């Protein structure tokens, strides 16, 4: 071998040695290289690792096997324990990428295109789950969603009664028009704001499921103060993650409920006074003792109140004689739940569905000359009851298209005395609505992945227990923070949007009480709230404007976590003083000034005196305060703003952010337990 060839061979040997040293430094020589090495499902190509904090990496291998983790200039040695689990924490790294990561045992796993930036968890129910493909301007937004520095990971839906160690996601994806269509729109718009304003990689982990309550996202230990939730999951019965075991458990609950419900129905039908010897549907029945009620409107909002059972409704109408020669259509809109409808003592139609429009067609010869009687027997099984459509849906229509409106004053009477109606059992929740089951399968497997913080859009499914949410929601946040063991990381959430029909007078509202519970949660350290009382939709619980939702969440992060000197919240009620017949309100987060958006007059304020009856109020902006009064309230005691399911309200700051709904009183609400109300 000549000298030149010898020199080339030596260089090759040195190069190979150096290359090997990259993967196997001498000081980390593996004595027992691990076999069957796997990574937790969160660690895949294209992932984002959290910057500026220790980076946990974990997985499984054969017991006692050794392996090396190499990332950038770090090399760490770790051994699997007797159960085959291993974990190592890499040293903090600054933002950057892309990089490769090697996991070395007998074989080498290689992850490519790894970024270091900020990782945000996005969770909640359907409005967080809502995909990009179903937002306003979806096609345009998706076409523009080409962001190499944003990475997306979706946690698959799964339930479990015990904590699971791993998630079976399909891995991280680079954000692009091809990958973003089914991803959470709120999470995407939030992440886009952070990525574009901070110029750092952003990782978004979407773990959400429509319709789910907060308690489903909490661990069993976190629910120790809520024993009624622990009872729902049977305590020690829940010892298996086998889906069939879950189904058997649910079917057992369902069978018991259905039997109880049938017994309840049998009792109510058997004791209906209206079907006695003198049926109330007869046209000549004397209904002079019946009470008046405005229709349409669910009866829980009227004097009937919270009643499940049978209510009879009656209305007298005058119809032109010419209509007797024509066909007729009796239309009543939707009725909750079931109805039997009579015209002049004859059954003209029945429907068993709460959300179906009642349209009953018949011959005009069923009409009488002069007075005609419409009687509707309504059976409400659960929840709201009564006529809940729009006034224009209630009408009698002739074949020629002539219309006789039917909305307005009717009379009613209880078919079964409320004091005699037996209690019903509670309908069992769907398996994925049960307490703990989503925490166990969609949160716990993410621990202890390093994150910057969390965003949350949920509350609709807890509105019926809004008073409890005052403590339950903060307990959930503390639950996550304790188990993640990363301190009080940022937790930003969305206050419920405006939804349902607009009410003409001030009324109580469970959605308003839930918003209040969310507002109160701001007392918890390092939290923030996006108010969206201006972008909801009356007839859709899923507002399509998710752009502003994500943007307003991001304002919280940009201010608190990225040190931007910006206003991140709309006006928040701070205090008030009573000045004769007026109340002066003061606010935090006035920004550059308070404004009445859209017009000169403020809307959405109501005022009450000691009688606790609220009246719409006149309101005006005076400098940094709002002054409220009403000629109907000489001595005001309390003020409420935007206190409704779907309030008409317009108090903003100059930065274009809406004020949060609030009230100055602490009077008992409709979701407050009776034992607490009695103390007020």
C-alpha positions as CSV (number, residue, x, y, z in Angstrom):
1,X,0.0,0.0,0.0
2,X,1.5,3.3,-1.0
3,X,1.6,6.3,1.4
4,X,-1.3,8.0,-0.3
5,X,-3.6,5.0,0.0
6,X,-2.6,4.5,3.5
7,X,-3.4,8.1,4.4
8,X,-6.8,7.8,2.8
9,X,-7.6,4.7,4.8
10,X,-6.5,6.4,8.0
11,X,-8.7,9.4,7.3
12,X,-11.7,7.1,6.6
13,X,-11.2,5.2,9.9
14,X,-11.0,8.5,11.8
15,X,-14.1,9.8,10.0
16,X,-16.0,6.7,10.9
17,X,-14.8,6.9,14.5
18,X,-15.9,10.5,14.7
19,X,-19.3,9.7,13.2
20,X,-19.8,6.9,15.7
21,X,-18.8,9.2,18.5
22,X,-21.8,11.4,17.6
23,X,-24.1,8.5,18.4
24,X,-22.1,6.7,21.1
25,X,-19.7,9.0,23.1
26,X,-17.2,7.0,25.0
27,X,-18.4,8.2,28.4
28,X,-21.9,6.9,27.5
29,X,-20.9,3.4,26.3
30,X,-24.0,1.2,26.8
31,X,-23.3,-1.9,28.9
32,X,-26.9,-3.2,28.4
33,X,-28.3,-1.6,25.3
34,X,-32.1,-1.4,25.5
35,X,-34.3,-3.6,23.2
36,X,-37.8,-2.8,21.9
37,X,-37.4,0.9,22.5
38,X,-40.6,3.0,22.0
39,X,-41.5,6.6,22.5
40,X,-44.7,7.9,24.0
41,X,-47.2,8.8,21.3
42,X,-46.5,12.6,21.7
43,X,-43.0,12.2,20.3
44,X,-43.0,12.1,16.5
45,X,-41.5,13.8,13.5
46,X,-42.5,17.5,13.2
47,X,-43.1,17.9,17.0
48,X,-42.5,21.1,18.9
49,X,-40.6,20.9,22.2
50,X,-41.2,23.6,24.8
51,X,-38.4,26.2,24.9
52,X,-36.6,27.6,28.0
53,X,-37.6,24.8,30.4
54,X,-36.5,21.2,31.1
55,X,-37.8,18.9,28.3
56,X,-39.2,15.5,29.5
57,X,-38.8,12.6,27.1
58,X,-40.2,9.2,27.9
59,X,-41.2,5.8,26.6
60,X,-40.8,2.1,27.1
61,X,-38.1,-0.6,26.5
62,X,-37.2,-4.0,28.0
63,X,-36.6,-3.8,31.7
64,X,-33.2,-2.4,32.8
65,X,-32.2,-1.6,29.2
66,X,-30.0,1.4,28.7
67,X,-30.4,4.0,26.0
68,X,-29.1,7.3,24.9
69,X,-31.1,10.4,24.0
70,X,-29.3,12.8,21.7
71,X,-30.7,16.2,20.7
72,X,-28.6,19.1,19.4
73,X,-25.4,19.1,21.6
74,X,-27.0,17.1,24.4
75,X,-26.5,13.4,25.1
76,X,-28.2,11.8,28.0
77,X,-28.1,8.3,29.3
78,X,-31.2,6.6,30.8
79,X,-32.2,3.1,31.9
80,X,-35.7,1.6,31.8
81,X,-37.0,0.5,35.2
82,X,-38.3,-3.0,36.1
83,X,-41.6,-2.2,34.4
84,X,-39.9,-1.1,31.2
85,X,-40.6,2.6,31.7
86,X,-38.0,5.2,31.1
87,X,-37.9,9.0,31.3
88,X,-35.1,11.6,30.9
89,X,-35.3,15.4,31.1
90,X,-33.2,17.3,28.5
91,X,-31.8,20.7,29.5
92,X,-33.7,23.8,28.4
93,X,-33.2,24.9,24.8
94,X,-33.9,28.2,23.1
95,X,-36.5,28.5,20.2
96,X,-35.3,27.2,16.9
97,X,-35.2,24.3,14.5
98,X,-35.6,22.1,12.6
99,X,-33.4,19.5,14.4
100,X,-33.1,15.8,14.6
101,X,-33.4,13.6,17.7
102,X,-31.8,10.2,18.2
103,X,-32.9,7.5,20.7
104,X,-30.3,4.8,20.7
105,X,-30.5,1.3,22.2
106,X,-29.8,-1.9,20.2
107,X,-31.4,0.0,17.4
108,X,-31.7,3.8,16.7
109,X,-35.0,5.7,16.5
110,X,-34.6,9.0,14.6
111,X,-37.1,11.9,14.8
112,X,-36.7,14.6,12.2
113,X,-37.9,18.2,11.7
114,X,-38.1,18.8,15.4
115,X,-38.8,22.4,16.5
116,X,-38.3,24.2,19.8
117,X,-40.8,26.8,20.6
118,X,-44.0,27.2,22.7
119,X,-46.5,24.4,23.1
120,X,-50.1,25.2,24.0
121,X,-52.8,22.7,25.1
122,X,-56.3,23.4,23.6
123,X,-59.2,21.7,25.3
124,X,-62.9,21.9,26.0
125,X,-66.2,20.9,24.3
126,X,-67.6,21.4,20.8
127,X,-66.7,25.0,20.3
128,X,-63.0,24.1,20.9
129,X,-63.3,21.0,18.8
130,X,-65.0,23.0,15.9
131,X,-62.9,22.4,12.8
132,X,-61.5,25.0,10.4
133,X,-63.6,23.6,7.6
134,X,-66.8,25.0,9.2
135,X,-65.8,28.6,10.1
136,X,-66.6,31.8,8.4
137,X,-64.6,32.1,5.1
138,X,-63.3,28.6,5.7
139,X,-62.0,28.0,2.1
140,X,-60.0,31.2,2.2
141,X,-58.6,30.6,5.7
142,X,-57.6,27.1,4.9
143,X,-55.9,28.1,1.6
144,X,-53.8,30.6,3.6
145,X,-52.9,28.3,6.5
146,X,-49.4,27.4,5.2
147,X,-47.2,27.9,8.3
148,X,-44.0,25.8,8.5
149,X,-43.5,27.1,12.1
150,X,-46.9,25.9,13.4
151,X,-47.3,22.2,14.2
152,X,-50.6,20.4,15.0
153,X,-51.3,17.4,17.1
154,X,-54.8,16.0,17.7
155,X,-55.5,13.7,20.6
156,X,-58.0,11.0,19.5
157,X,-61.3,10.6,21.4
158,X,-61.1,7.9,24.0
159,X,-62.6,7.2,27.4
160,X,-61.3,5.4,30.4
161,X,-62.2,4.9,34.1
162,X,-58.5,4.7,35.0
163,X,-55.6,6.9,33.9
164,X,-53.9,5.7,30.6
165,X,-50.2,6.0,30.1
166,X,-50.2,6.9,26.4
167,X,-52.2,8.4,23.5
168,X,-52.6,6.8,20.1
169,X,-52.5,10.0,18.0
170,X,-51.3,10.0,14.4
171,X,-48.5,12.3,15.3
172,X,-47.5,15.9,14.7
173,X,-48.2,17.6,11.4
174,X,-46.8,20.8,9.8
175,X,-49.7,23.3,9.5
176,X,-50.7,23.5,5.9
177,X,-53.9,23.6,3.8
178,X,-53.8,19.8,3.6
179,X,-53.6,19.3,7.4
180,X,-55.5,22.1,9.0
181,X,-59.1,21.5,7.7
182,X,-60.1,19.1,10.6
183,X,-58.1,20.8,13.3
184,X,-59.5,23.0,16.0
185,X,-60.3,26.5,14.6
186,X,-59.9,28.3,17.9
187,X,-56.6,26.6,18.6
188,X,-55.3,27.4,15.0
189,X,-56.3,31.1,15.2
190,X,-54.8,31.4,18.6
191,X,-51.6,29.8,17.5
192,X,-51.4,31.8,14.3
193,X,-51.5,35.1,16.3
194,X,-48.7,33.9,18.6
195,X,-46.5,32.6,15.7
196,X,-46.9,35.7,13.7
197,X,-46.4,38.3,16.5
198,X,-43.6,36.5,18.3
199,X,-41.8,34.8,15.3
200,X,-41.3,31.5,17.2
201,X,-42.4,27.9,16.5
202,X,-45.8,27.1,18.0
203,X,-47.1,23.6,18.8
204,X,-50.8,23.1,19.3
205,X,-52.2,20.0,21.0
206,X,-56.0,19.7,20.5
207,X,-57.7,17.5,23.1
208,X,-61.4,18.3,23.1
209,X,-64.7,16.5,22.7
210,X,-68.1,18.1,22.0
211,X,-70.8,18.2,24.6
212,X,-68.6,17.3,27.5
213,X,-68.8,18.8,31.0
214,X,-65.9,20.0,33.0
215,X,-66.0,17.1,35.5
216,X,-65.2,14.7,32.6
217,X,-61.8,16.5,32.3
218,X,-60.9,16.2,36.0
219,X,-59.2,13.4,37.9
220,X,-60.9,11.3,40.6
221,X,-58.8,12.9,43.5
222,X,-59.7,16.4,42.2
223,X,-63.4,15.5,42.6
224,X,-63.2,14.5,46.2
225,X,-65.3,17.6,47.2
226,X,-68.0,16.6,44.6
227,X,-69.2,13.2,45.8
228,X,-72.2,13.2,43.5
229,X,-69.8,13.0,40.6
230,X,-67.9,10.2,42.0
231,X,-71.1,8.3,42.6
232,X,-71.8,8.5,38.9
233,X,-68.8,6.3,38.1
234,X,-69.6,3.7,40.7
235,X,-66.4,4.1,42.8
236,X,-64.5,0.9,43.0
237,X,-66.6,-0.7,40.2
238,X,-64.5,1.1,37.6
239,X,-61.4,-1.1,37.5
240,X,-61.1,-1.8,33.7
241,X,-60.4,0.2,30.6
242,X,-62.1,-2.5,28.5
243,X,-64.7,-0.6,26.3
244,X,-67.1,-3.5,26.8
245,X,-67.0,-3.0,30.5
246,X,-67.8,0.7,30.1
247,X,-70.7,-0.2,27.8
248,X,-72.1,-2.8,30.2
249,X,-71.9,-0.2,33.0
250,X,-73.7,2.4,30.9
251,X,-76.3,-0.1,29.7
252,X,-77.1,-1.1,33.3
253,X,-77.6,2.6,34.3
254,X,-79.7,3.2,31.1
255,X,-82.0,0.1,31.8
256,X,-82.6,1.3,35.3
257,X,-83.4,4.8,34.1
258,X,-85.7,3.7,31.4
259,X,-87.7,1.6,33.8
260,X,-88.0,4.5,36.2
261,X,-89.0,6.9,33.4
262,X,-91.7,4.5,32.1
263,X,-93.1,4.2,35.7
264,X,-93.1,8.0,35.9
265,X,-94.9,8.3,32.5
266,X,-97.5,5.7,33.5
267,X,-98.2,7.6,36.7
268,X,-98.6,11.0,34.9
269,X,-100.8,9.7,32.2
270,X,-103.0,7.7,34.6
271,X,-103.5,10.8,36.8
272,X,-104.2,13.3,34.0
273,X,-107.4,15.1,35.1
274,X,-107.9,16.3,31.6
275,X,-108.7,12.8,30.3
276,X,-111.3,12.1,33.0
277,X,-115.1,11.8,32.7
278,X,-115.4,15.3,31.3
279,X,-112.4,15.6,29.0
280,X,-110.9,19.0,28.7
281,X,-110.5,18.9,25.0
282,X,-114.3,19.0,24.5
283,X,-115.4,22.3,22.9
284,X,-118.2,22.8,25.5
285,X,-116.0,22.2,28.5
286,X,-116.2,25.0,31.0
287,X,-112.6,26.4,31.3
288,X,-113.4,29.6,33.1
289,X,-111.0,28.7,35.9
290,X,-108.0,28.3,33.6
291,X,-105.1,30.8,33.9
292,X,-103.8,33.1,31.2
293,X,-100.3,32.7,29.7
294,X,-98.5,34.2,26.7
295,X,-97.7,31.8,23.9
296,X,-95.1,31.0,22.5
297,X,-92.5,30.7,25.2
298,X,-91.2,27.8,27.3
299,X,-93.2,27.6,30.5
300,X,-90.1,27.6,32.7
301,X,-89.8,31.3,31.9
302,X,-93.5,31.9,32.8
303,X,-95.5,31.4,35.9
304,X,-95.6,27.6,35.4
305,X,-91.9,27.4,36.2
306,X,-89.9,24.2,36.6
307,X,-92.5,21.5,36.0
308,X,-92.4,18.2,34.2
309,X,-95.7,16.7,33.5
310,X,-98.9,17.5,31.5
311,X,-100.2,21.0,30.8
312,X,-103.4,21.7,28.8
313,X,-103.6,24.9,26.7
314,X,-106.7,26.4,25.2
315,X,-107.5,29.3,22.8
316,X,-110.8,30.6,21.4
317,X,-110.7,31.9,17.8
318,X,-113.2,33.5,15.4
319,X,-112.8,32.2,11.8
320,X,-114.6,33.6,8.7
321,X,-117.4,31.4,7.6
322,X,-115.9,31.2,4.1
323,X,-113.0,29.1,5.5
324,X,-115.4,26.2,6.0
325,X,-115.3,25.5,2.3
326,X,-111.6,25.3,2.2
327,X,-108.7,23.2,3.4
328,X,-106.9,24.3,6.6
329,X,-103.4,24.1,8.1
330,X,-103.1,24.4,11.9
331,X,-99.5,25.4,12.6
332,X,-98.1,25.7,16.1
333,X,-94.3,25.6,15.7
334,X,-92.2,23.2,17.8
335,X,-93.6,22.0,21.1
336,X,-91.5,20.5,23.9
337,X,-92.0,17.5,24.2
338,X,-95.2,15.8,23.0
339,X,-98.6,17.1,22.0
340,X,-102.2,16.1,21.2
341,X,-104.0,18.9,19.4
342,X,-107.7,19.2,19.1
343,X,-110.0,21.5,17.1
344,X,-113.6,21.8,18.4
345,X,-113.2,18.6,20.4
346,X,-111.7,16.5,17.6
347,X,-108.1,15.2,17.6
348,X,-106.4,16.7,14.5
349,X,-102.8,15.6,15.2
350,X,-100.2,14.3,17.6
351,X,-96.4,14.5,17.6
352,X,-93.8,13.0,19.9
353,X,-90.7,15.2,19.3
354,X,-89.5,18.3,21.0
355,X,-88.0,19.9,17.9
356,X,-90.6,19.2,15.2
357,X,-92.8,21.9,13.8
358,X,-96.5,21.0,14.4
359,X,-98.4,21.3,11.0
360,X,-101.8,19.6,11.1
361,X,-103.9,19.7,7.9
362,X,-107.6,19.1,7.8
363,X,-110.8,19.9,6.0
364,X,-112.4,23.3,6.7
365,X,-115.7,21.6,7.5
366,X,-114.3,21.0,11.0
367,X,-114.8,24.7,11.7
368,X,-117.9,26.1,13.3
369,X,-119.6,29.3,12.6
370,X,-118.4,31.9,15.1
371,X,-116.4,30.6,18.1
372,X,-113.9,27.8,17.6
373,X,-111.8,26.1,20.3
374,X,-108.2,24.9,19.9
375,X,-106.9,22.7,22.8
376,X,-103.4,21.4,23.0
377,X,-102.3,18.8,25.6
378,X,-98.6,19.0,26.2
379,X,-96.5,16.3,27.9
380,X,-93.0,17.4,29.0
381,X,-90.7,14.6,30.0
382,X,-87.7,16.6,31.0
383,X,-86.0,20.0,30.6
384,X,-88.0,22.8,29.0
385,X,-91.6,22.5,28.2
386,X,-94.2,24.2,26.0
387,X,-94.4,26.1,22.8
388,X,-90.9,27.4,22.0
389,X,-91.0,28.6,18.4
390,X,-91.5,32.1,17.0
391,X,-94.8,33.9,17.1
392,X,-95.1,33.9,13.3
393,X,-95.0,30.1,13.3
394,X,-98.3,29.9,15.2
395,X,-101.2,30.4,12.8
396,X,-104.2,28.9,11.1
397,X,-103.9,29.1,7.4
398,X,-106.7,28.7,4.8
399,X,-106.1,26.9,1.5
400,X,-106.1,30.3,-0.2
401,X,-103.3,31.4,2.0
402,X,-105.2,33.6,4.4
403,X,-103.7,33.7,7.9
404,X,-105.1,33.9,11.3
405,X,-102.3,34.5,13.9
406,X,-102.5,32.3,17.0
407,X,-99.7,33.7,19.1
408,X,-100.7,35.8,22.1
409,X,-102.9,35.0,25.1
410,X,-104.0,31.4,25.8
411,X,-105.2,29.8,28.9
412,X,-103.7,26.8,30.7
413,X,-104.3,24.3,33.5
414,X,-102.2,21.5,35.1
415,X,-103.2,18.1,34.0
416,X,-101.5,16.6,37.0
417,X,-101.1,18.6,40.2
418,X,-97.4,19.5,40.6
419,X,-97.5,18.4,44.3
420,X,-98.5,14.9,43.1
421,X,-96.0,14.4,40.3
422,X,-93.3,11.9,41.6
423,X,-89.6,12.7,41.1
424,X,-87.9,11.1,38.1
425,X,-84.6,9.4,38.1
426,X,-81.6,11.2,36.5
427,X,-81.0,10.2,32.9
428,X,-77.5,8.5,32.8
429,X,-74.9,10.4,30.9
430,X,-73.3,9.2,27.8
431,X,-70.1,7.4,28.6
432,X,-67.9,10.2,27.5
433,X,-69.8,12.7,29.7
434,X,-69.1,10.8,32.9
435,X,-66.7,12.3,35.4
436,X,-62.9,11.6,35.1
437,X,-63.2,9.6,31.8
438,X,-61.6,12.2,29.6
439,X,-59.0,13.3,32.0
440,X,-57.9,9.7,32.3
441,X,-57.6,9.2,28.5
442,X,-57.1,12.6,27.0
443,X,-55.2,14.6,29.6
444,X,-53.3,12.2,31.8
445,X,-51.4,10.6,28.8
446,X,-50.0,14.1,27.9
447,X,-48.3,14.4,31.3
448,X,-45.6,15.6,31.8
449,X,-45.0,17.0,28.2
450,X,-43.5,20.5,28.7
451,X,-46.0,23.2,27.7
452,X,-46.3,27.0,27.8
453,X,-49.9,27.0,28.8
454,X,-53.5,26.0,28.0
455,X,-56.6,27.5,26.3
456,X,-60.1,26.3,27.1
457,X,-63.5,26.8,25.5
458,X,-66.2,25.0,27.5
459,X,-69.1,25.7,29.9
460,X,-72.3,25.1,27.8
461,X,-72.7,21.7,29.3
462,X,-72.3,23.0,32.9
463,X,-74.8,25.9,32.5
464,X,-77.5,24.0,34.4
465,X,-75.1,23.9,37.4
466,X,-73.5,27.3,36.9
467,X,-73.3,28.0,40.7
468,X,-71.3,24.9,41.2
469,X,-69.0,25.9,38.3
470,X,-67.8,28.8,40.4
471,X,-65.7,26.3,42.4
472,X,-65.6,23.3,39.9
473,X,-63.8,25.2,37.1
474,X,-61.0,26.6,39.3
475,X,-60.7,23.2,40.8
476,X,-60.1,21.7,37.3
477,X,-57.4,24.3,36.6
478,X,-55.6,23.6,39.8
479,X,-56.0,19.8,39.0
480,X,-54.2,20.2,35.7
481,X,-51.5,22.5,37.1
482,X,-50.8,20.2,40.1
483,X,-50.5,17.1,37.9
484,X,-48.5,18.8,35.2
485,X,-46.0,19.9,37.9
486,X,-44.9,23.0,35.9
487,X,-46.2,25.6,38.3
488,X,-49.2,27.9,37.7
489,X,-48.9,27.8,33.9
490,X,-51.1,30.3,32.0
491,X,-54.7,29.2,31.5
492,X,-56.8,31.3,29.2
493,X,-60.5,30.5,28.5
494,X,-63.5,31.7,26.6
495,X,-66.6,33.2,28.2
496,X,-69.8,31.8,26.7
497,X,-71.1,33.6,23.7
498,X,-74.6,35.1,23.3
499,X,-77.1,32.4,22.4
500,X,-80.8,31.6,22.3
501,X,-83.8,33.9,21.8
502,X,-83.6,37.6,22.8
503,X,-85.9,38.3,25.8
504,X,-88.0,41.4,25.8
505,X,-87.8,42.0,29.6
506,X,-85.0,41.3,32.1
507,X,-85.1,37.6,33.2
508,X,-82.9,35.1,35.0
509,X,-80.5,33.1,32.9
510,X,-78.4,30.0,33.6
511,X,-76.0,31.1,30.8
512,X,-75.5,34.5,32.5
513,X,-74.8,32.7,35.8
514,X,-72.2,30.5,34.0
515,X,-70.5,33.6,32.5
516,X,-70.4,35.0,36.0
517,X,-68.7,31.9,37.3
518,X,-66.2,32.2,34.5
519,X,-65.6,35.9,35.4
520,X,-65.0,34.9,39.0
521,X,-62.4,32.5,37.9
522,X,-60.1,35.4,37.0
523,X,-59.4,35.6,40.7
524,X,-57.2,32.5,40.2
525,X,-53.6,33.4,39.5
526,X,-52.4,33.5,35.9
527,X,-55.7,33.2,34.2
528,X,-57.3,35.2,31.4
529,X,-60.7,35.4,29.7
530,X,-61.8,36.2,26.2
531,X,-65.3,37.8,26.1
532,X,-67.3,37.0,23.0
533,X,-70.8,38.3,24.0
534,X,-70.9,40.1,20.7
535,X,-70.2,37.3,18.2
536,X,-72.6,34.6,19.1
537,X,-75.7,33.4,17.1
538,X,-79.2,33.2,18.5
539,X,-80.0,29.9,16.8
540,X,-76.7,28.2,16.8
541,X,-74.6,27.2,19.8
542,X,-71.6,27.1,17.6
543,X,-70.7,30.6,16.4
544,X,-68.8,30.5,13.1
545,X,-66.6,33.4,13.9
546,X,-63.7,31.6,15.5
547,X,-61.2,34.1,14.2
548,X,-62.0,36.7,16.9
549,X,-62.2,34.0,19.6
550,X,-58.6,32.9,18.9
551,X,-57.4,36.4,18.5
552,X,-58.9,37.5,21.9
553,X,-57.4,34.5,23.6
554,X,-54.0,35.4,22.1
555,X,-54.3,39.0,23.4
556,X,-54.0,37.5,26.9
557,X,-50.9,35.5,26.1
558,X,-49.3,38.4,24.1
559,X,-49.6,40.7,27.2
560,X,-48.9,38.3,30.0
561,X,-46.5,35.8,28.5
562,X,-44.8,37.8,25.7
563,X,-44.6,41.2,27.5
564,X,-46.5,43.2,24.9
565,X,-47.9,46.5,26.2
566,X,-51.4,46.0,24.8
567,X,-54.9,46.0,26.1
568,X,-56.0,42.4,26.3
569,X,-59.5,42.6,27.9
570,X,-62.7,44.5,27.5
571,X,-64.1,46.5,30.5
572,X,-64.5,44.5,33.7
573,X,-66.8,45.7,36.4
574,X,-64.9,46.9,39.5
575,X,-67.2,48.8,41.8
576,X,-70.2,51.1,42.1
577,X,-71.8,53.8,44.1
578,X,-75.4,54.8,44.5
579,X,-76.0,58.5,43.9
580,X,-79.6,59.4,44.7
581,X,-81.7,57.7,42.0
582,X,-78.7,56.7,39.9
583,X,-75.9,54.2,40.1
584,X,-72.4,55.0,38.9
585,X,-70.3,52.0,37.8
586,X,-66.5,51.8,37.5
587,X,-64.4,49.5,35.4
588,X,-61.0,48.1,35.0
589,X,-59.6,47.6,31.4
590,X,-61.2,50.8,30.1
591,X,-58.3,50.9,27.5
592,X,-58.3,54.2,25.7
593,X,-61.8,54.9,26.9
594,X,-65.3,53.5,27.2
595,X,-67.6,53.5,24.2
596,X,-71.1,52.5,23.1
597,X,-70.3,50.4,20.0
598,X,-72.4,51.0,17.0
599,X,-74.5,53.9,18.2
600,X,-74.6,56.7,20.8
601,X,-76.9,55.0,23.3
602,X,-75.7,52.2,25.7
603,X,-77.8,49.1,25.8
604,X,-77.9,46.0,28.0
605,X,-78.2,47.6,31.5
606,X,-81.0,46.7,33.9
607,X,-81.7,48.2,37.4
608,X,-83.7,47.1,40.4
609,X,-84.7,48.4,43.8
610,X,-85.3,46.6,47.0
611,X,-88.1,44.6,45.4
612,X,-85.5,42.9,43.2
613,X,-87.6,43.5,40.1
614,X,-85.3,44.6,37.2
615,X,-86.2,47.2,34.6
616,X,-84.3,48.2,31.5
617,X,-82.2,51.2,32.4
618,X,-81.0,54.3,30.8
619,X,-77.2,54.4,30.7
620,X,-74.6,56.9,29.7
621,X,-70.8,57.2,29.7
622,X,-69.4,59.9,31.9
623,X,-65.6,59.9,31.7
624,X,-64.3,56.7,33.2
625,X,-67.7,55.6,34.5
626,X,-71.2,54.5,33.4
627,X,-74.2,56.1,35.1
628,X,-77.4,54.0,35.2
629,X,-81.0,54.9,36.1
630,X,-84.6,54.3,35.4
631,X,-87.8,56.3,36.1
632,X,-89.3,53.1,37.4
633,X,-86.7,52.7,40.1
634,X,-86.6,55.7,42.5
635,X,-84.2,54.0,45.0
636,X,-81.8,51.7,43.1
637,X,-80.1,48.8,44.8
638,X,-78.6,46.7,42.0
639,X,-77.5,46.9,38.4
640,X,-77.0,44.1,35.9
641,X,-75.4,44.2,32.5
642,X,-75.9,41.8,29.6
643,X,-77.6,39.4,32.1
644,X,-79.4,37.1,29.6
645,X,-78.8,34.2,27.4
646,X,-78.6,36.5,24.4
647,X,-78.3,40.1,25.6
648,X,-78.5,43.1,23.4
649,X,-75.5,45.0,24.7
650,X,-72.8,47.3,23.4
651,X,-70.3,48.5,26.1
652,X,-66.8,48.3,24.7
653,X,-63.5,50.0,25.1
654,X,-61.8,51.9,22.3
655,X,-59.7,48.9,21.5
656,X,-62.8,47.1,20.3
657,X,-63.1,44.6,23.1
658,X,-66.6,44.0,24.7
659,X,-67.3,44.4,28.4
660,X,-68.0,41.2,30.4
661,X,-71.5,40.7,31.6
662,X,-71.8,41.3,35.3
663,X,-74.2,42.1,38.2
664,X,-73.7,44.1,41.4
665,X,-76.1,42.0,43.5
666,X,-75.6,38.5,44.9
667,X,-79.2,37.5,45.0
668,X,-80.0,33.8,44.6
669,X,-79.9,32.6,41.0
670,X,-81.8,29.8,39.3
671,X,-78.8,27.4,39.5
672,X,-78.1,28.1,43.1
673,X,-78.9,25.1,45.4
674,X,-82.0,25.7,47.6
675,X,-80.1,25.3,50.8
676,X,-77.8,28.1,49.8
677,X,-80.7,30.3,48.6
678,X,-82.3,30.0,52.0
679,X,-79.3,31.7,53.6
680,X,-79.6,34.8,51.4
